[in-house]
Amino acid sequence: MGNRDPRYSLIKPMIIGGKIASFNDIFKFIPKTVVATDLGKKVDRFTELMNRVEGFTLEELFMIAKFCDIDEAEILKLAEMEYTISKSKIIKRIKRP
């Protein structure tokens, strides 16, 4: 991983500082195109996965964690938070009259 994008190094301090609280917050600091390319995914498919984070495999999440130099538990926590946020938006849409 010698050619790693330098913006990946921003992620860990931003998590520690509280600026990243959910999975999609990562992409405020590093473009999704960079991460998608590094994962070997097409950007359109990666965008779909961002919108439905439960579609990522553990392997993909753990690779993203490695890119960002964070541990697996941390990326799972971010993914869980993203899932919870998405789920609450869906429930709110369903409850509307």
LUMFISE-915690 format. One record per atom (N, C-alpha, C): residue number from 1; x, y, z; residue in one letter. Coordinates in steps of 0.02 Angstrom, whole numbers, plus 32768, in hexadecimal, padded with zeros to 4 digits. Layout:
residues N
+-----+------+------+------+-----+
:   n :    u :    v :    w : res :
+-----+------+------+------+-----+
: NUM :    X :    Y :    Z :   a :
...
+-----+------+------+------+-----+
***
This chain:
residues 97
+-----+------+------+------+-----+
:   n :    u :    v :    w : res :
+-----+------+------+------+-----+
:   1 : 8029 : 7FC4 : 8000 :   m :
:   1 : 8000 : 8000 : 8000 :   m :
:   1 : 802B : 803F : 8000 :   m :
:   2 : 8061 : 803E : 7FD9 :   g :
:   2 : 808F : 8076 : 7FD6 :   g :
:   2 : 8071 : 80B3 : 7FB4 :   g :
:   3 : 8042 : 80AA : 7F87 :   n :
:   3 : 8024 : 80E2 : 7F63 :   n :
:   3 : 7FE2 : 80F9 : 7F82 :   n :
:   4 : 7FDA : 80EC : 7FC1 :   r :
:   4 : 7F9C : 80FE : 7FE4 :   r :
:   4 : 7F90 : 8149 : 7FE2 :   r :
:   5 : 7F52 : 815C : 7FD5 :   d :
:   5 : 7F40 : 81A3 : 7FD3 :   d :
:   5 : 7F4D : 81C1 : 8019 :   d :
:   6 : 7F6F : 81FA : 801B :   p :
:   6 : 7F80 : 8218 : 805C :   p :
:   6 : 7F43 : 822E : 8085 :   p :
:   7 : 7F0A : 8236 : 8065 :   r :
:   7 : 7ECE : 824B : 808A :   r :
:   7 : 7EB4 : 8215 : 80B8 :   r :
:   8 : 7EC7 : 81D5 : 80AC :   y :
:   8 : 7EB3 : 81A0 : 80DA :   y :
:   8 : 7ECC : 81AE : 8121 :   y :
:   9 : 7F06 : 81CE : 8126 :   s :
:   9 : 7F23 : 81DB : 8169 :   s :
:   9 : 7EFA : 820E : 8190 :   s :
:  10 : 7ECC : 8231 : 8170 :   l :
:  10 : 7EA1 : 8261 : 8192 :   l :
:  10 : 7E69 : 823F : 81BA :   l :
:  11 : 7E58 : 8202 : 81A6 :   i :
:  11 : 7E1C : 81E2 : 81C1 :   i :
:  11 : 7E21 : 81D2 : 820B :   i :
:  12 : 7E58 : 81B3 : 821F :   k :
:  12 : 7E5F : 819F : 8265 :   k :
:  12 : 7E5C : 81DB : 8295 :   k :
:  13 : 7E82 : 8211 : 8288 :   p :
:  13 : 7E7C : 824C : 82B4 :   p :
:  13 : 7E35 : 826A : 82B5 :   p :
:  14 : 7E13 : 8267 : 827C :   m :
:  14 : 7DCF : 8283 : 8279 :   m :
:  14 : 7D9E : 8258 : 82A2 :   m :
:  15 : 7DA9 : 8217 : 82A3 :   i :
:  15 : 7D80 : 81EB : 82CE :   i :
:  15 : 7D8D : 81FC : 8317 :   i :
:  16 : 7DCC : 8200 : 8328 :   i :
:  16 : 7DDF : 8210 : 836E :   i :
:  16 : 7DC3 : 8254 : 8382 :   i :
:  17 : 7DC5 : 8284 : 8354 :   g :
:  17 : 7DAC : 82C7 : 8362 :   g :
:  17 : 7D61 : 82CE : 835F :   g :
:  18 : 7D3E : 8299 : 834C :   g :
:  18 : 7CF5 : 829B : 834A :   g :
:  18 : 7CD7 : 82B8 : 830A :   g :
:  19 : 7D01 : 82C7 : 82D9 :   k :
:  19 : 7CE7 : 82E3 : 829B :   k :
:  19 : 7CCB : 82AD : 826D :   k :
:  20 : 7CDF : 826E : 8279 :   i :
:  20 : 7CC3 : 8235 : 8254 :   i :
:  20 : 7C9F : 8209 : 8287 :   i :
:  21 : 7C5D : 8204 : 827F :   a :
:  21 : 7C35 : 81DC : 82AD :   a :
:  21 : 7C11 : 81A2 : 828B :   a :
:  22 : 7C0D : 81A5 : 8249 :   s :
:  22 : 7BED : 816E : 8224 :   s :
:  22 : 7C16 : 8160 : 81E4 :   s :
:  23 : 7C08 : 8129 : 81C6 :   f :
:  23 : 7C2F : 8112 : 818C :   f :
:  23 : 7C34 : 8146 : 8155 :   f :
:  24 : 7BFD : 8163 : 8141 :   n :
:  24 : 7BFD : 8192 : 8109 :   n :
:  24 : 7C1F : 81D4 : 8119 :   n :
:  25 : 7C2B : 81E2 : 8159 :   d :
:  25 : 7C51 : 821E : 816C :   d :
:  25 : 7C99 : 821A : 8152 :   d :
:  26 : 7CB2 : 81DE : 8148 :   i :
:  26 : 7CF6 : 81D5 : 812D :   i :
:  26 : 7CFE : 81FB : 80EB :   i :
:  27 : 7CC9 : 81FC : 80C4 :   f :
:  27 : 7CCD : 8217 : 8080 :   f :
:  27 : 7CC7 : 8263 : 807E :   f :
:  28 : 7CC5 : 8282 : 80B8 :   k :
:  28 : 7CCD : 82CB : 80BC :   k :
:  28 : 7D17 : 82DD : 80B7 :   k :
:  29 : 7D42 : 82AC : 80C5 :   f :
:  29 : 7D8A : 82B8 : 80C8 :   f :
:  29 : 7DB2 : 8295 : 8091 :   f :
:  30 : 7D96 : 8261 : 8074 :   i :
:  30 : 7DB6 : 823E : 803D :   i :
:  30 : 7D80 : 822D : 800A :   i :
:  31 : 7D8C : 823B : 7FCB :   p :
:  31 : 7D58 : 822E : 7F98 :   p :
:  31 : 7D47 : 81E4 : 7F92 :   p :
:  32 : 7D07 : 81D8 : 7F88 :   k :
:  32 : 7CF1 : 8192 : 7F81 :   k :
:  32 : 7D10 : 8172 : 7F43 :   k :
:  33 : 7D21 : 819A : 7F11 :   t :
:  33 : 7D40 : 817F : 7ED5 :   t :
:  33 : 7D84 : 815F : 7EE5 :   t :
:  34 : 7DA9 : 817E : 7F13 :   v :
:  34 : 7DEA : 8163 : 7F27 :   v :
:  34 : 7DE1 : 8120 : 7F4A :   v :
:  35 : 7DB3 : 811D : 7F7A :   v :
:  35 : 7DA7 : 80E0 : 7FA0 :   v :
:  35 : 7D8C : 80AA : 7F72 :   v :
:  36 : 7D5C : 80BB : 7F47 :   a :
:  36 : 7D40 : 808A : 7F19 :   a :
:  36 : 7D76 : 806C : 7EEC :   a :
:  37 : 7DA1 : 8096 : 7ED2 :   t :
:  37 : 7DD7 : 807E : 7EA7 :   t :
:  37 : 7E06 : 8050 : 7ECE :   t :
:  38 : 7E18 : 8064 : 7F0A :   d :
:  38 : 7E45 : 803B : 7F33 :   d :
:  38 : 7E26 : 7FF7 : 7F45 :   d :
:  39 : 7DE3 : 7FF6 : 7F4A :   l :
:  39 : 7DC0 : 7FB6 : 7F58 :   l :
:  39 : 7DB5 : 7F8D : 7F19 :   l :
:  40 : 7DBE : 7FAC : 7EDF :   g :
:  40 : 7DB1 : 7F8A : 7EA0 :   g :
:  40 : 7D68 : 7F89 : 7E8E :   g :
:  41 : 7D43 : 7FBB : 7EA6 :   k :
:  41 : 7CFB : 7FC0 : 7E98 :   k :
:  41 : 7CEF : 7FFA : 7E67 :   k :
:  42 : 7CBA : 7FF3 : 7E40 :   k :
:  42 : 7CA4 : 802B : 7E17 :   k :
:  42 : 7C83 : 805E : 7E46 :   k :
:  43 : 7C8A : 809D : 7E35 :   v :
:  43 : 7C71 : 80D2 : 7E60 :   v :
:  43 : 7C26 : 80CD : 7E6A :   v :
:  44 : 7C01 : 80BD : 7E35 :   d :
:  44 : 7BB8 : 80B6 : 7E3B :   d :
:  44 : 7BA5 : 8080 : 7E6D :   d :
:  45 : 7BC7 : 8048 : 7E6A :   r :
:  45 : 7BBA : 8011 : 7E99 :   r :
:  45 : 7BCE : 8026 : 7EDF :   r :
:  46 : 7C05 : 8048 : 7EE6 :   f :
:  46 : 7C1B : 805F : 7F28 :   f :
:  46 : 7BE8 : 808F : 7F46 :   f :
:  47 : 7BCD : 80BA : 7F1D :   t :
:  47 : 7B9A : 80EA : 7F34 :   t :
:  47 : 7B5C : 80C4 : 7F4E :   t :
:  48 : 7B48 : 8090 : 7F2A :   e :
:  48 : 7B0F : 8066 : 7F41 :   e :
:  48 : 7B1E : 8049 : 7F86 :   e :
:  49 : 7B5C : 8031 : 7F8E :   l :
:  49 : 7B6E : 8013 : 7FCF :   l :
:  49 : 7B70 : 8048 : 8006 :   l :
:  50 : 7B86 : 8083 : 7FF5 :   m :
:  50 : 7B85 : 80B9 : 8027 :   m :
:  50 : 7B3E : 80C8 : 803F :   m :
:  51 : 7B0F : 80C4 : 8011 :   n :
:  51 : 7AC9 : 80D0 : 8023 :   n :
:  51 : 7AA9 : 8097 : 8049 :   n :
:  52 : 7AC5 : 805B : 8042 :   r :
:  52 : 7AAD : 8020 : 8066 :   r :
:  52 : 7AEA : 7FFC : 8081 :   r :
:  53 : 7B06 : 8017 : 80B5 :   v :
:  53 : 7B47 : 8001 : 80D0 :   v :
:  53 : 7B47 : 7FB7 : 80E2 :   v :
:  54 : 7B0D : 7F9A : 80EF :   e :
:  54 : 7B0A : 7F53 : 8100 :   e :
:  54 : 7B1C : 7F27 : 80C5 :   e :
:  55 : 7B21 : 7F43 : 8089 :   g :
:  55 : 7B35 : 7F1E : 804E :   g :
:  55 : 7B80 : 7F12 : 8048 :   g :
:  56 : 7BA7 : 7F38 : 806D :   f :
:  56 : 7BEF : 7F2C : 806D :   f :
:  56 : 7BFE : 7EE9 : 808E :   f :
:  57 : 7C30 : 7EC7 : 8074 :   t :
:  57 : 7C47 : 7E8A : 8096 :   t :
:  57 : 7C76 : 7E9F : 80CE :   t :
:  58 : 7C80 : 7E72 : 80FD :   l :
:  58 : 7CAF : 7E80 : 8133 :   l :
:  58 : 7CF5 : 7E8C : 8116 :   l :
:  59 : 7D07 : 7E65 : 80E4 :   e :
:  59 : 7D48 : 7E6D : 80C5 :   e :
:  59 : 7D51 : 7EB3 : 80A9 :   e :
:  60 : 7D1E : 7ECE : 8088 :   e :
:  60 : 7D21 : 7F11 : 806D :   e :
:  60 : 7D28 : 7F46 : 80A4 :   e :
:  61 : 7D00 : 7F3E : 80D8 :   l :
:  61 : 7D04 : 7F6D : 8110 :   l :
:  61 : 7D49 : 7F6A : 8131 :   l :
:  62 : 7D63 : 7F2E : 8139 :   f :
:  62 : 7DA5 : 7F26 : 8159 :   f :
:  62 : 7DDC : 7F42 : 812C :   f :
:  63 : 7DD4 : 7F3E : 80EB :   m :
:  63 : 7E05 : 7F5D : 80BD :   m :
:  63 : 7E04 : 7FA9 : 80C4 :   m :
:  64 : 7DC8 : 7FC5 : 80C9 :   i :
:  64 : 7DC2 : 800E : 80D3 :   i :
:  64 : 7DE3 : 8021 : 8115 :   i :
:  65 : 7DD7 : 7FF9 : 8149 :   a :
:  65 : 7DF7 : 8006 : 818A :   a :
:  65 : 7E43 : 8007 : 8183 :   a :
:  66 : 7E5D : 7FD7 : 815D :   k :
:  66 : 7EA6 : 7FD3 : 8153 :   k :
:  66 : 7EBF : 8011 : 812E :   k :
:  67 : 7E9A : 8026 : 80FA :   f :
:  67 : 7EAE : 8063 : 80D5 :   f :
:  67 : 7EB3 : 809F : 8105 :   f :
:  68 : 7E83 : 80A2 : 8134 :   c :
:  68 : 7E7E : 80DB : 8162 :   c :
:  68 : 7EA7 : 80D2 : 81A1 :   c :
:  69 : 7EC8 : 8099 : 81A8 :   d :
:  69 : 7EF1 : 8089 : 81E3 :   d :
:  69 : 7EC7 : 808B : 8223 :   d :
:  70 : 7E8B : 806F : 821F :   i :
:  70 : 7E61 : 8067 : 825A :   i :
:  70 : 7E53 : 801D : 8263 :   i :
:  71 : 7E3F : 8009 : 829F :   d :
:  71 : 7E33 : 7FC2 : 82A9 :   d :
:  71 : 7DEE : 7FAD : 8291 :   d :
:  72 : 7DE6 : 7F6C : 828B :   e :
:  72 : 7DA8 : 7F50 : 8271 :   e :
:  72 : 7D6C : 7F63 : 829B :   e :
:  73 : 7D74 : 7F64 : 82DC :   a :
:  73 : 7D3C : 7F75 : 8308 :   a :
:  73 : 7D24 : 7FBC : 82FB :   a :
:  74 : 7D52 : 7FE9 : 82EC :   e :
:  74 : 7D3F : 802F : 82E0 :   e :
:  74 : 7D17 : 8036 : 82A0 :   e :
:  75 : 7D2C : 8014 : 826B :   i :
:  75 : 7D07 : 8019 : 822B :   i :
:  75 : 7CC2 : 7FF9 : 8233 :   i :
:  76 : 7CBE : 7FC3 : 825A :   l :
:  76 : 7C7C : 7FA4 : 8266 :   l :
:  76 : 7C4E : 7FD3 : 828D :   l :
:  77 : 7C6B : 7FF7 : 82BD :   k :
:  77 : 7C44 : 8028 : 82E4 :   k :
:  77 : 7C2A : 805F : 82B6 :   k :
:  78 : 7C54 : 8077 : 8289 :   l :
:  78 : 7C3F : 80AB : 825A :   l :
:  78 : 7C08 : 8091 : 822B :   l :
:  79 : 7C11 : 8053 : 8213 :   a :
:  79 : 7BDF : 8035 : 81E7 :   a :
:  79 : 7B9D : 802B : 820C :   a :
:  80 : 7BA1 : 8015 : 824A :   e :
:  80 : 7B64 : 800C : 8272 :   e :
:  80 : 7B3F : 804E : 827B :   e :
:  81 : 7B64 : 8083 : 8289 :   m :
:  81 : 7B45 : 80C5 : 8291 :   m :
:  81 : 7B24 : 80DB : 8250 :   m :
:  82 : 7B45 : 80CF : 8218 :   e :
:  82 : 7B28 : 80E1 : 81D7 :   e :
:  82 : 7AE8 : 80B9 : 81CA :   e :
:  83 : 7AE9 : 807A : 81DB :   y :
:  83 : 7AAE : 804F : 81D2 :   y :
:  83 : 7A75 : 8069 : 81FD :   y :
:  84 : 7A83 : 807B : 823B :   t :
:  84 : 7A50 : 8095 : 8269 :   t :
:  84 : 7A32 : 80D6 : 824E :   t :
:  85 : 7A5C : 8101 : 8233 :   i :
:  85 : 7A44 : 8140 : 8216 :   i :
:  85 : 7A16 : 8132 : 81DB :   i :
:  86 : 7A2C : 8106 : 81AE :   s :
:  86 : 7A04 : 80F4 : 8173 :   s :
:  86 : 79C1 : 80D5 : 8187 :   s :
:  87 : 79C5 : 80A8 : 81B8 :   k :
:  87 : 7989 : 8086 : 81D0 :   k :
:  87 : 7956 : 80B7 : 81EC :   k :
:  88 : 796E : 80E8 : 8212 :   s :
:  88 : 7940 : 8119 : 8230 :   s :
:  88 : 7920 : 8144 : 81FA :   s :
:  89 : 7944 : 8153 : 81C5 :   k :
:  89 : 7927 : 817A : 818E :   k :
:  89 : 78F0 : 8152 : 816B :   k :
:  90 : 78FB : 8112 : 8162 :   i :
:  90 : 78C9 : 80E6 : 8142 :   i :
:  90 : 788A : 80E2 : 816D :   i :
:  91 : 7894 : 80D9 : 81AE :   i :
:  91 : 785B : 80D4 : 81DC :   i :
:  91 : 7832 : 8115 : 81DB :   i :
:  92 : 7854 : 814E : 81D9 :   k :
:  92 : 7831 : 818E : 81D7 :   k :
:  92 : 7808 : 8195 : 8197 :   k :
:  93 : 7823 : 817E : 815F :   r :
:  93 : 77FD : 8182 : 811F :   r :
:  93 : 77C0 : 8155 : 8122 :   r :
:  94 : 77C6 : 811B : 813F :   i :
:  94 : 778F : 80EB : 8143 :   i :
:  94 : 7757 : 8106 : 8170 :   i :
:  95 : 7769 : 8129 : 81A6 :   k :
:  95 : 7738 : 8141 : 81D6 :   k :
:  95 : 7711 : 817E : 81BF :   k :
:  96 : 7728 : 819F : 818A :   r :
:  96 : 7704 : 81D9 : 8170 :   r :
:  96 : 76C0 : 81C5 : 8156 :   r :
:  97 : 768D : 81ED : 8163 :   p :
:  97 : 7649 : 81DD : 814B :   p :
:  97 : 7641 : 81E8 : 8100 :   p :
+-----+------+------+------+-----+
***
